[in-house]
Amino acid sequence: MLDLILCEFAKIKRQRFILLSILAACLFPIPLTVLVAKDSLHFEQLFKLVVTFGNFLLLPCVLSVAACVLFFMERDSDMLKNLMTVPVPKTKLAAAKLAVLLIVAVLYSMAGLGATIIGGLVVGAVEGVAFKLGLSVILGIMLFVSVLPVVILIVCFNKSYIFSIIIAFLYSVLNFGIALNMMSFAPNSIFINILPGPVIMRWWSSYWSGLSPEYFAIRKPYMLSTPVCAGILFLIAAISMPLISISYKKQED
Amino acid sequence: MSDFVIETNNLTKQYGEQKSVANLSIHVKKGRIYGLLGRNGAGKTTTMKMLLGLTSPTSGEVRIFGKSICTNEKKVLSRIGNLIESPGFYPNLTGTENLKIMARLRGVPNPNAVKNALAVVGLPYMDKKLFSQYSLGMKQRLGIANAILHDPELLILDEPVNGLDPIGIVEVRDFIKRLSAEQGKTILISSHILSEMALLADDIGIIDHGVLLEEEGLEELEKKNSRYVHFIVTDTSQASRILEADFHTSNFHIDDDRNLRLYDTEIDVAAITRKWIESGLNVSEAHTQNDTLEDYFKQVTGGEGIA
């Protein structure tokens, strides 16, 4: 399996999109740093802004496009027949591609944090780096899970890049929009209990600091504990991964 | 234990109502070069895909190294090198990078395997040229390098000289011959080029519309080719009557009103010519000829030729 993952990384060499997306994660905090510095806000606010827009909005889009690149690679290059005669089982190949997506998600998240820390040094004191590093890694993993449903659609439809990217962007924007406006929904609404974006946002909001007691009371019903959030995401992953594997296996050579 | 490296039994592939391959039973002996000969669309590639498990047969059985491919895929495939249809590789990588991926996936222990395979087909090692910038001939060479990368016992090559220049064709042909002669590799090779098969194969299977029409050693096939005397006379009708009446043979073929082929080569040509001249016919030409493989292929496939 490790060989397969290493080969997947070797395959994306010169795939500019993935490098550009990591670069975007590093550059994204720059305009936010300017805004935060202008309003004399703290590093905590900068981190929150970077996570909200960089992770919740951009990362799912980046991962969806990366999924298109990874899952369409063999189809477009007619390479699958070579792999099948090694033989490389399609289920293992799909698992290796998902592992690469997971690593990209974590790297993106960490790159974003790195750039935020540099921005933080500009706006003032940088605090809780170890906690934020852990949080970034966990958010990377969680947001990887959040794109699995759209990966099912990408693999299942097996259409053009444009079609898949449109689906991916619609899904990502829908998740982000609902996550950002979660308080417009009832705490037991299906939208914010099933869609992974809002679920992760609800979990993350429970770690926000500096909330006034009144605002905390309003937000409290929307906060999710780690076991509940992990349970929902585990369920999404447990359903999505076999479906991705089956859909990929069913694709015609 | 079977003597055959590849053995198929009534292999059939059906797409809807259309049978792409029908009841195909081929037998490839160890250490031999088996040429699967047929026109484009005859079912050669589909057959090879079924041998490699890339497509499942509608019915019938494939046995490679005496084992069923369905139940022993991993064990069997690791001993086979293949090139099916056009070579497919990652366009954003160089030839070396592509082969390194394949070597890692195949678990090739020799660190020089990629370098050696590229050297054999005449491609540079660690070249910066991407696969997407390769010419058709270079792509084909890389496909062959990939097939031999893990030193397989059996090679299944689908039209391997496609897209190669004349020198490249000779090089690949010599290389395939050497693999068989020096290393005892078994090679199944398909082609629609009859002359290529005649130069390369030890055994030939002729496939047409998915059906195996003939399976024979090349030597036997050549022996089967008819020997005949070709006459050019002024009137083939009168000439044929004389052959039947005076020489008691009907083993001849009238091509047109001037050309006649006599397959009964035991009869004295001088006597026939003399008799025809005495009967008022002019004989302008008489010489012994052999049918070419091309003629034989036409005969077997019912009249249609091959490139």
Chai-1 contact restraints between the chains, C-beta under 6 A:
chainA,res_idxA,chainB,res_idxB,connection_type,confidence,min_distance_angstrom,max_distance_angstrom,comment,restraint_id
A,D3,B,R104,contact,1.0,0.0,6.0,A-B,restraint_1
A,C7,B,I101,contact,1.0,0.0,6.0,A-B,restraint_2
A,C7,B,R104,contact,1.0,0.0,6.0,A-B,restraint_3
A,C7,B,L105,contact,1.0,0.0,6.0,A-B,restraint_4
A,A10,B,I101,contact,1.0,0.0,6.0,A-B,restraint_5
A,K11,B,Y90,contact,1.0,0.0,6.0,A-B,restraint_6
A,R14,B,N92,contact,1.0,0.0,6.0,A-B,restraint_7
A,S77,B,G88,contact,1.0,0.0,6.0,A-B,restraint_8
A,S77,B,Y90,contact,1.0,0.0,6.0,A-B,restraint_9
A,S77,B,P91,contact,1.0,0.0,6.0,A-B,restraint_10
A,D78,B,G88,contact,1.0,0.0,6.0,A-B,restraint_11
A,M79,B,G88,contact,1.0,0.0,6.0,A-B,restraint_12
A,K81,B,L54,contact,1.0,0.0,6.0,A-B,restraint_13
A,K81,B,I84,contact,1.0,0.0,6.0,A-B,restraint_14
A,M84,B,L54,contact,1.0,0.0,6.0,A-B,restraint_15
A,T85,B,L52,contact,1.0,0.0,6.0,A-B,restraint_16
A,T85,B,L77,contact,1.0,0.0,6.0,A-B,restraint_17
A,T85,B,N82,contact,1.0,0.0,6.0,A-B,restraint_18
A,V86,B,L105,contact,1.0,0.0,6.0,A-B,restraint_19
A,V86,B,R106,contact,1.0,0.0,6.0,A-B,restraint_20
A,P87,B,E73,contact,1.0,0.0,6.0,A-B,restraint_21
A,P87,B,K74,contact,1.0,0.0,6.0,A-B,restraint_22
A,P87,B,L77,contact,1.0,0.0,6.0,A-B,restraint_23
A,V88,B,L105,contact,1.0,0.0,6.0,A-B,restraint_24
A,D253,B,L54,contact,1.0,0.0,6.0,A-B,restraint_25
